[in-house]
Amino acid sequence: MSAVSGRSISYSIAGTRVLRDVDVEVGEGEMFGIVGPNGSGKSTLLRVLGGLATPESGEVRLNGRQVRGMRPGAIARTLALVEQRAVPNAELSVREVICLGRIPYTSALRGLRARDMEIVERAAAQTGVGELMERSFSTLSGGEQQRVHIARAFAQDTPLLYLDEPTNHLDIAHQLAILDLAAAAGRTNVVVLHDLNLASMYCDRILMLEQGRVFAVGTPAEVLNPGWISEVFDVTSRVHNAGTDPYIQFLRRTR
């Protein structure tokens, strides 16, 4: 059984079709990448696959269950989502932001237990924000805020993890560290990435979107070839180690 599946997904925003008959199949334990140019529908697809946006046609299933029939709490115990521009609504400390990840497991009467706080501390340590716990979230740099959001998702402790551009604002060391953690955590990961080389390094399979449609899906070696990169991204490239672990070298445009 697939961990995530989408069938014939179409979605519009303000009358503009953003996704067109998209099919997605993500295996359990897979690191599944979504790539494509700006405006190709990557973030929208992730939100639809997470039950945060309802497609006008098609269906989404998580571990075999239709998202349309799941309660929000059940979805929150199944998947954690890190969006590009997620900002807490209140002036919270870093510790409080990470604690938000434990809400699906608590109630207003019970609150957080010792076990919850252990999970929060572990998530902070994993993402390198342990020393920031008492800081106000709003005082952090963009990279620090991103790592706190990822810590919150880790604290949610779900079998599915969705990451929308998780490496935004991060230096290369933290980019690699975050993706290493995601890959090693034993979850099923669905990750939107702009960096095709990071997608090649970490993803078992890649779905390439073009103007809301699936252009290609397969292993990095199958999808990341110069012809398709040129057609979808309008750039010229050379691909090294094309048969195993592709590395893409982009060539300068000439005017």
C-alpha positions in Angstrom: 0.0 0.0 0.0 1.2 3.5 -0.9 1.9 6.0 1.9 0.5 8.8 -0.2 -1.5 8.6 -3.4 -3.2 11.2 -5.6 -5.4 10.4 -8.5 -6.5 12.8 -11.3 -5.9 15.9 -9.1 -7.0 19.2 -10.6 -7.0 22.5 -8.7 -7.7 26.1 -9.5 -7.0 29.4 -7.8 -9.2 32.4 -8.7 -10.3 30.7 -11.9 -6.8 29.8 -13.0 -6.0 26.1 -13.3 -2.9 25.4 -11.2 -2.9 21.6 -11.2 -4.2 19.5 -14.1 -4.9 15.8 -13.8 -1.9 15.0 -11.5 -1.3 11.5 -10.4 1.1 10.8 -7.5 2.2 7.6 -5.8 4.7 7.7 -2.9 5.9 4.5 -1.4 6.3 3.9 2.4 9.7 5.1 3.6 10.5 6.9 0.3 12.1 10.3 0.0 10.0 11.7 -2.8 10.9 15.0 -4.5 8.8 17.5 -6.3 10.6 19.9 -8.6 9.6 22.4 -11.3 9.9 26.1 -12.2 8.3 28.8 -10.2 4.5 28.8 -10.7 4.4 25.1 -11.8 2.2 24.1 -8.8 4.7 22.5 -6.5 3.5 24.1 -3.2 -0.1 23.7 -4.2 0.3 20.0 -4.9 1.9 19.6 -1.5 -1.0 21.4 0.2 -3.5 19.2 -1.7 -1.7 16.1 -0.7 -1.8 17.3 2.9 -5.5 17.9 3.0 -5.0 21.7 3.4 -6.6 22.4 -0.1 -9.5 20.5 -1.6 -9.1 19.5 -5.2 -11.9 20.3 -7.6 -11.5 16.8 -9.0 -9.6 13.7 -8.0 -8.8 12.2 -4.6 -6.0 11.9 -2.1 -5.2 9.0 0.2 -2.9 8.8 3.2 -2.0 5.2 4.1 -5.1 4.1 2.2 -7.5 6.5 3.8 -9.3 9.2 1.8 -8.1 12.6 3.1 -11.6 14.0 2.4 -13.1 11.8 5.2 -10.3 12.3 7.8 -10.7 14.6 10.8 -8.1 17.4 11.1 -6.7 15.7 14.3 -6.2 12.4 12.4 -4.4 14.2 9.6 -2.2 16.0 12.1 -1.2 12.7 13.7 -0.4 11.3 10.2 1.6 14.1 8.6 3.6 17.1 9.5 4.0 20.0 7.1 6.6 22.7 6.9 5.5 25.4 4.6 7.6 28.1 3.1 6.2 31.1 4.9 4.7 29.6 8.1 4.7 32.3 10.8 3.3 31.8 14.3 0.4 34.1 15.0 1.6 35.2 18.5 4.8 36.3 20.0 6.1 32.9 21.0 9.4 31.6 22.3 11.3 29.0 20.3 10.3 26.4 22.9 6.6 27.3 22.5 6.8 27.1 18.7 8.3 23.6 18.8 5.7 22.6 21.4 3.0 23.3 18.8 4.0 20.1 17.2 2.6 18.2 20.2 -0.9 19.7 20.0 -2.4 16.7 18.1 -1.5 14.5 21.1 -2.8 16.7 23.9 -6.1 18.2 25.2 -7.0 21.5 26.8 -7.4 19.6 30.2 -4.3 17.6 30.1 -1.7 19.8 28.4 1.9 18.7 27.7 3.3 15.7 29.6 6.9 14.9 30.4 7.0 12.6 27.4 5.9 15.5 25.1 8.7 17.7 26.5 11.3 15.0 25.9 10.2 14.8 22.3 10.4 18.7 22.0 13.9 18.7 23.5 15.0 16.0 21.2 13.6 17.7 18.1 15.4 21.0 19.1 18.7 19.1 19.5 18.3 17.3 16.2 17.9 20.6 14.3 20.5 22.6 16.2 18.2 25.1 17.9 18.6 23.8 21.5 20.4 26.9 22.6 17.7 29.1 21.2 14.8 27.7 23.2 14.2 30.8 25.4 14.6 33.3 22.5 11.6 35.0 21.0 10.9 33.4 17.6 10.5 36.9 16.0 14.1 37.8 16.9 15.6 34.9 14.9 17.2 35.0 11.5 15.4 33.5 8.6 17.6 30.4 8.7 17.1 30.0 12.5 13.3 30.3 12.0 13.4 27.7 9.3 15.2 25.3 11.6 12.7 25.9 14.4 9.8 25.1 12.0 11.5 21.9 11.1 12.0 21.1 14.8 8.3 21.7 15.3 7.5 19.2 12.5 9.9 16.6 14.0 8.2 17.1 17.3 4.9 16.2 15.7 6.4 12.7 15.3 4.3 11.6 12.3 5.0 8.8 9.8 4.7 11.3 7.0 6.7 14.5 6.7 6.0 17.2 4.0 8.7 19.8 3.5 8.1 22.8 1.2 11.5 24.3 0.3 13.0 23.2 3.6 16.5 24.5 2.6 15.3 28.1 2.1 17.4 30.6 4.1 19.9 27.9 5.2 23.6 27.7 4.6 24.9 24.7 2.8 25.9 22.9 6.1 22.4 23.2 7.5 20.8 22.3 4.2 22.7 19.0 4.2 22.0 18.5 7.9 18.3 18.9 7.6 17.9 16.7 4.6 20.2 14.1 6.3 17.9 14.1 9.3 14.8 13.8 7.1 16.3 10.9 5.2 17.4 9.1 8.3 14.3 9.5 10.4 12.5 6.4 9.0 9.5 8.5 7.8 8.0 8.9 4.4 9.2 12.3 3.1 7.6 14.4 0.4 9.8 17.4 -0.3 9.6 20.3 -2.7 13.0 21.5 -3.8 14.3 24.1 -6.1 17.9 22.8 -6.0 18.0 19.9 -8.5 21.3 18.7 -7.2 19.9 18.4 -3.7 17.0 16.5 -5.2 19.4 14.2 -7.0 21.4 13.6 -3.8 18.5 12.8 -1.5 15.4 11.7 -3.4 14.6 8.1 -4.3 12.2 9.4 -7.0 11.4 12.8 -8.4 8.2 14.2 -9.9 8.8 17.1 -12.3 5.9 19.5 -12.8 5.5 21.8 -15.8 2.6 24.3 -15.8 0.6 22.2 -13.3 1.0 18.9 -15.2 3.3 15.9 -14.5 6.1 16.2 -17.0 8.0 13.2 -15.7 8.4 10.9 -12.7 11.2 8.5 -11.9 14.6 8.1 -10.3 17.0 11.1 -10.4 18.9 9.4 -13.2 15.8 9.0 -15.3 14.3 12.5 -14.7 17.3 14.8 -14.4 18.7 14.7 -18.0 19.8 17.8 -20.0 16.9 17.5 -22.5 14.1 17.6 -20.0 15.9 20.2 -17.8 16.1 22.4 -20.9 12.5 21.8 -21.9 11.0 22.4 -18.4 13.4 25.0 -16.9 14.7 26.7 -20.1 18.3 26.3 -19.1 21.3 24.5 -20.6 23.1 22.0 -18.5 25.6 19.1 -18.4 24.8 16.1 -16.3 27.7 14.2 -14.8 27.4 10.6 -13.5 24.2 10.4 -15.4 23.7 6.7 -14.9 24.0 6.6 -11.1 24.1 9.8 -9.0 23.5 12.7 -11.4 25.2 16.0 -10.7 24.0 18.9 -12.8 26.3 21.7 -14.0 24.3 24.7 -15.3 25.8 26.7 -18.1 25.7 30.5 -18.2 23.2 32.1 -20.5 24.5 34.1 -23.4 22.8 37.3 -24.4 
